[in-house]
């Protein structure tokens, strides 16, 4: 979170360097992979019939 909004976390001495940046990179990588799969999905096959 330090990478996004530094006012929401402790000082750099307490938080350590780069934690928020690594977290955001991991989150955006996973979201990007999900969006690729979602974009390739057939909308007709996304829901179960009752």
C-alpha positions in Angstrom: 0.0 0.0 0.0 3.0 2.3 0.5 3.3 2.3 -3.3 -0.3 3.4 -3.8 -1.0 5.7 -0.8 2.0 6.3 1.5 -0.2 8.2 4.1 -2.0 4.9 4.9 1.0 3.0 6.2 3.9 3.3 8.7 7.1 5.1 7.9 9.6 3.5 5.5 11.7 2.5 8.5 8.8 0.4 9.9 7.4 -0.8 6.5 10.5 -1.7 4.7 11.4 -1.0 1.1 9.3 -2.1 -1.9 6.6 -4.2 -0.1 3.6 -2.3 -1.7 5.3 -2.3 -5.1 5.8 -6.1 -5.1 2.2 -6.6 -3.8 0.7 -4.5 -6.5 2.8 -6.2 -9.2 1.6 -9.6 -8.0 -2.1 -8.5 -7.9 -2.0 -6.8 -11.3 -0.3 -9.9 -12.8 -3.1 -12.2 -11.5 -5.8 -9.8 -12.5 -4.4 -9.5 -16.0 -4.3 -13.3 -16.4 -7.9 -13.5 -15.2 -9.0 -10.8 -17.7 -7.3 -12.6 -20.5 -9.3 -15.8 -19.7 -12.5 -13.8 -19.2 -12.1 -12.1 -22.6 -11.7 -15.4 -24.3 -14.7 -16.9 -22.6 -17.9 -17.6 -24.5 -20.6 -15.5 -22.7 -23.1 -18.3 -23.4 -21.0 -20.8 -21.4 -20.4 -18.6 -18.4 -23.6 -19.4 -16.5 -25.2 -22.7 -15.5 -28.7 -23.4 -16.7 -31.2 -24.0 -14.0 
